[in-house]
Amino acid sequence: MTKRNFWGYFVPYGLWLGLFVIAPVALIVYQSFFNLDHQFTFANYADYFQSGVYLKMTLNSVWYAFLITLFTGLISYPTAYVLHQLKHRQLWLLLVILPTWINILLKAYAFIGLFSQDGLANTFLRFIGVGPHQLLFTNASFIFVATYIQIPFMILPIYNALDDLNPALVNASRDLGATHWQAFRHVIFPLTLPGVKAGIQAVFIPSLSLFMLTRLIGGNKVITLGTAIEEHFLTTMNWGMGSTIGVVLIVAMIIVMQLTTDHTKGAAK
């Protein structure tokens, strides 16, 4: 590659990285050191780590993100495994991807209609003699909807990992007497673990900062750091405290990425 070609590729990428990644993060970090009077201070960080309310929000965010990721993984891995075995798997994979083309706000309002007192879910519960029940504005409904929305982002990396798996390794384990379960446990799952880790990154990190679903589906009963950031930026106008919480989320996301990054490839190289 010539020097001119190198700069031709680097400049657009560098501009995009600087304007849309580095600059916003730097601005958030900078803003986190100012109070409502625009005075430089460390009080925002002191308030965050000394406040039981913010620490509880942090635990809630991590707990809900963990549950969403767990349920998403339990659904997505078998789904990706079955999809990989199907004849027309590309068509089925397209059907999995299609919901991601719909705006998350539209999907949230669709579930509001489904879970409302006169919605389809309660209509079915009345039909079987169980309902109606309060389905909307609960923790369970929030986790259900968030899991549904995140499922495609977990299925895709797992499916790609299964697609990259060398069938000869699985066949060799079967030839050596391994059962289907033993082949899955000792060959398939360990070799597709990088896809699972990539899926965890794609689901857990966004789930830490959910705020729209906490409003529309959780009905403000689900309080997370994303909700607190929205309040500080749009209601109290305390941008310094909102930025501080944003910095904490960024650090948490970096930690998650480090814990779920496949370091074995780098070591092998």
C-alpha positions as CSV (number, residue, x, y, z in Angstrom):
1,M,0.0,0.0,0.0
2,T,1.4,3.4,-1.0
3,K,1.6,6.3,1.4
4,R,-1.1,8.2,-0.6
5,N,-3.4,5.2,-0.3
6,F,-2.7,4.9,3.4
7,W,-3.7,8.5,4.1
8,G,-6.7,8.1,1.8
9,Y,-8.0,5.3,4.0
10,F,-6.8,6.8,7.3
11,V,-8.2,10.3,7.0
12,P,-11.9,9.4,6.7
13,Y,-11.6,6.8,9.4
14,G,-9.6,9.2,11.6
15,L,-12.2,12.0,11.2
16,W,-15.1,9.7,11.9
17,L,-13.3,8.3,15.0
18,G,-12.4,11.7,16.2
19,L,-15.7,13.4,15.7
20,F,-18.1,10.7,16.7
21,V,-16.1,8.7,19.3
22,I,-13.2,10.6,20.9
23,A,-14.8,14.1,20.9
24,P,-18.1,13.0,22.5
25,V,-16.4,11.0,25.2
26,A,-13.9,13.8,25.9
27,L,-16.8,16.2,26.2
28,I,-18.7,14.0,28.6
29,V,-15.5,13.6,30.8
30,Y,-14.9,17.4,30.7
31,Q,-18.5,18.2,31.5
32,S,-18.5,15.8,34.5
33,F,-16.1,18.1,36.4
34,F,-18.5,21.1,36.4
35,N,-21.5,21.9,38.7
36,L,-24.7,23.8,38.1
37,D,-22.8,27.1,38.4
38,H,-20.2,26.0,35.8
39,Q,-17.5,25.8,38.4
40,F,-14.8,23.2,38.3
41,T,-15.3,20.6,41.0
42,F,-14.9,16.9,42.0
43,A,-18.2,17.0,43.9
44,N,-20.1,15.2,41.2
45,Y,-18.0,12.1,41.6
46,A,-18.1,12.4,45.4
47,D,-21.9,12.7,45.4
48,Y,-22.2,9.7,43.1
49,F,-20.0,7.3,45.1
50,Q,-21.4,8.5,48.5
51,S,-25.1,8.4,47.5
52,G,-27.0,5.3,48.3
53,V,-29.5,6.3,45.6
54,Y,-26.9,6.3,42.8
55,L,-25.3,3.1,44.0
56,K,-28.7,1.4,44.1
57,M,-29.3,2.6,40.5
58,T,-25.9,1.1,39.5
59,L,-26.8,-2.2,41.1
60,N,-30.2,-2.1,39.4
61,S,-28.6,-1.4,36.0
62,V,-26.1,-4.2,36.3
63,W,-28.8,-6.6,37.6
64,Y,-31.3,-5.9,34.8
65,A,-28.5,-6.0,32.2
66,F,-27.4,-9.3,33.6
67,L,-30.9,-10.8,33.5
68,I,-31.6,-9.5,29.9
69,T,-28.3,-10.9,28.7
70,L,-28.9,-14.2,30.5
71,F,-32.4,-14.7,29.0
72,T,-31.2,-13.5,25.6
73,G,-28.4,-16.0,25.7
74,L,-30.6,-18.9,26.8
75,I,-32.9,-18.2,23.9
76,S,-30.4,-17.3,21.3
77,Y,-27.9,-20.1,21.5
78,P,-30.4,-22.9,20.8
79,T,-32.1,-20.7,18.2
80,A,-28.8,-20.1,16.4
81,Y,-27.9,-23.8,16.6
82,V,-31.2,-24.8,15.1
83,L,-31.0,-22.2,12.4
84,H,-27.6,-23.4,11.4
85,Q,-29.0,-26.9,10.8
86,L,-31.9,-25.8,8.6
87,K,-31.9,-26.1,4.9
88,H,-32.9,-22.6,4.0
89,R,-31.0,-21.0,7.0
90,Q,-30.3,-17.7,5.2
91,L,-34.0,-17.1,4.8
92,W,-34.7,-17.9,8.5
93,L,-31.7,-15.7,9.5
94,L,-33.2,-12.8,7.5
95,L,-36.5,-13.2,9.4
96,V,-34.5,-12.9,12.7
97,I,-32.8,-9.8,11.4
98,L,-36.0,-8.1,10.1
99,P,-37.2,-6.8,13.6
100,T,-34.0,-4.8,13.9
101,W,-35.1,-2.7,11.0
102,I,-38.1,-1.4,13.0
103,N,-37.6,1.6,15.3
104,I,-37.3,0.6,18.9
105,L,-40.0,3.2,19.8
106,L,-42.5,1.6,17.5
107,K,-41.8,-1.8,19.0
108,A,-42.2,-0.4,22.5
109,Y,-45.6,1.0,21.6
110,A,-46.6,-2.3,20.0
111,F,-45.9,-4.0,23.3
112,I,-47.9,-1.4,25.2
113,G,-50.9,-2.3,23.0
114,L,-50.3,-6.0,23.6
115,F,-49.8,-5.8,27.4
116,S,-52.5,-3.2,28.1
117,Q,-55.7,-4.1,30.0
118,D,-57.6,-4.4,26.7
119,G,-54.6,-5.8,24.8
120,L,-54.2,-9.2,23.1
121,A,-52.4,-10.8,26.0
122,N,-55.2,-9.9,28.6
123,T,-57.8,-10.9,26.0
124,F,-56.2,-14.3,25.8
125,L,-56.0,-14.6,29.6
126,R,-59.7,-13.7,29.8
127,F,-60.5,-16.4,27.2
128,I,-58.8,-19.1,29.2
129,G,-60.3,-17.8,32.5
130,V,-57.2,-16.6,34.1
131,G,-57.1,-12.8,33.6
132,P,-57.0,-10.0,33.3
133,H,-53.7,-9.1,35.0
134,Q,-51.5,-6.1,35.3
135,L,-48.9,-7.0,32.6
136,L,-47.7,-3.5,31.7
137,F,-45.5,-1.3,33.9
138,T,-43.8,-4.3,35.7
139,N,-40.3,-5.5,36.0
140,A,-41.2,-8.7,34.2
141,S,-42.7,-6.8,31.2
142,F,-39.6,-4.6,31.0
143,I,-37.2,-7.6,31.0
144,F,-39.4,-9.5,28.5
145,V,-39.5,-6.6,26.0
146,A,-35.8,-5.7,26.4
147,T,-34.9,-9.4,25.9
148,Y,-37.1,-9.6,22.7
149,I,-35.4,-6.5,21.3
150,Q,-31.9,-7.7,22.0
151,I,-32.3,-11.3,20.8
152,P,-31.1,-10.7,17.2
153,F,-27.9,-9.1,18.4
154,M,-27.1,-12.2,20.4
155,I,-28.1,-14.7,17.7
156,L,-26.0,-13.2,14.9
157,P,-22.5,-13.6,16.5
158,I,-23.4,-17.0,17.8
159,Y,-24.6,-18.1,14.3
160,N,-21.4,-16.7,12.7
161,A,-19.3,-18.7,15.2
162,L,-21.3,-21.8,14.4
163,D,-20.9,-21.1,10.7
164,D,-17.1,-20.8,11.1
165,L,-16.8,-24.0,13.1
166,N,-14.9,-26.7,11.2
167,P,-17.3,-29.7,10.8
168,A,-14.3,-32.0,10.7
169,L,-13.7,-31.4,14.4
170,V,-17.2,-32.4,15.3
171,N,-17.1,-35.4,13.0
172,A,-13.8,-36.5,14.6
173,S,-15.3,-36.3,18.1
174,R,-18.2,-38.5,16.9
175,D,-15.8,-41.0,15.3
176,L,-14.0,-41.2,18.7
177,G,-17.2,-42.3,20.4
178,A,-18.5,-39.0,21.7
179,T,-22.3,-38.7,22.0
180,H,-24.2,-35.6,20.6
181,W,-24.2,-34.0,24.1
182,Q,-20.5,-34.7,24.7
183,A,-19.6,-33.4,21.2
184,F,-21.6,-30.2,22.0
185,R,-20.2,-29.8,25.5
186,H,-16.5,-30.5,24.7
187,V,-16.2,-29.3,21.0
188,I,-19.0,-27.2,19.7
189,F,-19.7,-24.9,22.7
190,P,-16.0,-24.2,23.6
191,L,-15.2,-23.4,20.0
192,T,-18.2,-21.1,19.6
193,L,-17.6,-19.3,22.9
194,P,-16.0,-16.3,21.2
195,G,-19.4,-15.8,19.5
196,V,-21.2,-16.0,22.8
197,K,-18.8,-13.4,24.3
198,A,-19.4,-11.1,21.3
199,G,-23.1,-11.5,21.8
200,I,-22.7,-10.6,25.5
201,Q,-20.9,-7.4,24.5
202,A,-23.7,-6.6,22.0
203,V,-26.4,-7.1,24.6
204,F,-25.1,-6.3,28.0
205,I,-23.4,-3.0,27.2
206,P,-26.5,-1.4,25.6
207,S,-28.7,-2.9,28.4
208,L,-26.8,-1.0,31.0
209,S,-28.0,2.3,29.7
210,L,-31.6,1.6,28.7
211,F,-34.0,4.4,29.5
212,M,-36.8,4.5,26.9
213,L,-38.1,1.1,27.8
214,T,-37.9,1.9,31.5
215,R,-40.3,4.8,30.8
216,L,-42.7,3.2,28.3
217,I,-42.7,-0.4,29.5
218,G,-41.5,-0.2,33.1
219,G,-43.6,2.8,33.9
220,N,-40.8,4.4,35.9
221,K,-40.9,1.5,38.3
222,V,-37.6,0.3,36.8
223,I,-34.9,2.8,37.7
224,T,-31.5,2.5,36.1
225,L,-28.6,4.8,35.4
226,G,-30.0,5.5,31.9
227,T,-33.1,6.9,33.6
228,A,-30.9,9.1,35.8
229,I,-28.9,10.4,32.9
230,E,-32.2,11.3,31.1
231,E,-33.5,13.1,34.2
232,H,-30.3,15.2,34.7
233,F,-30.0,16.2,31.1
234,L,-33.7,16.9,30.3
235,T,-35.4,17.7,33.6
236,T,-33.0,19.0,36.3
237,M,-30.5,20.3,33.6
238,N,-27.6,19.1,35.8
239,W,-25.4,18.2,32.9
240,G,-22.4,17.7,35.2
241,M,-24.0,15.0,37.2
242,G,-25.5,13.4,34.1
243,S,-22.0,13.4,32.5
244,T,-20.6,11.9,35.7
245,I,-23.0,9.0,35.4
246,G,-22.2,8.7,31.8
247,V,-18.5,8.4,32.6
248,V,-19.2,5.6,35.1
249,L,-21.2,3.8,32.4
250,I,-18.3,4.2,29.9
251,V,-15.9,2.7,32.5
252,A,-18.3,-0.2,33.2
253,M,-18.6,-0.8,29.4
254,I,-14.8,-0.9,29.1
255,I,-14.6,-3.4,31.9
256,V,-17.3,-5.6,30.3
257,M,-15.4,-5.5,27.0
258,Q,-12.2,-6.5,28.6
259,L,-13.8,-9.4,30.5
260,T,-15.5,-10.7,27.4
261,T,-12.8,-10.1,24.8
262,D,-11.3,-13.3,23.3
263,H,-7.6,-12.9,24.4
264,T,-6.6,-16.3,23.1
265,K,-6.5,-15.2,19.5
266,G,-4.1,-12.4,20.3
267,A,-1.9,-14.8,22.3
268,A,-2.0,-17.3,19.4
269,K,-0.8,-14.7,17.0
